[in-house]
Each structure stands twice: as structure tokens, then as C-alpha cells.
Amino acid sequence: MKTLVTNAEIEEVGESLIRRFIGKRSPPPNCIDIEGFITDYLHLPVVYIGIAEKDLDKIGFVSDGAYHLKVWENGEKRDTVYPKGTVVIDRFLLHADKSGQRRFTLAHEAAHVIFERMSPTAAGPCFNRYFDSERSGSFQWPRNGAEAWELSAQQYRWLMEGLSVEQSKAHRQVEGLSMK
């Protein structure tokens, strides 16, 4: 049986867990240490290695402790089984210009773990793959690792759909208008 979760439920769970992770820091940080969230809060190891699967779009993986992942070790392709819960990320995401993609991939893999913990019947090992729009180069990431975006919920939905976060023909939110 497949468990369906709405975007609103995903956002609620994610925000609740991040709030617990950052605690009562005042002011709250502008940028969340997503790798720290995975290692310190979820208590999972993160491994960066070259993923050598035939499908080059496979860039992140959470191990179930049984699946043989093809990786590059010492210049050779090897089948490796990582301990259950190990988050494996393709090492090319460590490049400075891939910071946004790395953070997104880490968050994506963390979500798999969280929802598996919430629903133990959830699927086993799975890969994070580029969105089709990412492969075609149209997915918008911040230009560098130091740049962070503050997005509205609508801009986030546009980004996840492969659209620009700036939609010139979209209706804009009206500030200061009250309806009686």
C-alpha cells in the first residue's frame, strides 16, 4: 500500500523538525545546516563518493543495507553495500558551484528517511535524480554557494515545477488590503 502525503503535510513535518533542530536560537539562522541536520539530528552518516550507476542522473541515495550501489573507488567501479540509513551523495556535488544542488539533494534524501520512519511500509532504497528540467539546464539554482534565496510558497512551487521563480505574468500578492 502506498502512503500519500500532501505537500502541506510535507512542509509541516519538515518545518517542525527543522525548528526542533535549530532550537531556540535567536535570531533563527538564515541558512539551515542541512548536513548537520542529517548527521546530528537524524543520526545518519553522510558519504560523498562517485556514484557509478549506468543512469548518470542518480546523484543521491539512502541505503537500505542490502542494495548494491555501484561506486567509483580507486578508479574502479565496485558494488558496495552501505549500512542501512547511510546517505550517499555523488562527490561532484562537493564543488563550490554545486552548493544549492548538494543542499537540495541532502534535504531530499533526509525526507526519504523521515517519511520511512513515519511509515515503515514506505519504499526501500531509492535514488534522487535530477528533475527533467535540471537535465535540460532550465532548473534555477542560486548562482553561488554564498547566495541564498528567500522564496514564497508560490515561488517554491514554481521552482519545483521547473519554472522561473520570477513569473512576470503571475498575479502579485497585494499588501495592506483588508476585506470586510
Summary of the structure (lengths in Angstrom):
residues: 180
radius of gyration: 18.2
end to end distance: 46.0
largest distance: 68.8
contacts: 404
relative contact order: 0.14
helix: 35%
strand: 16%
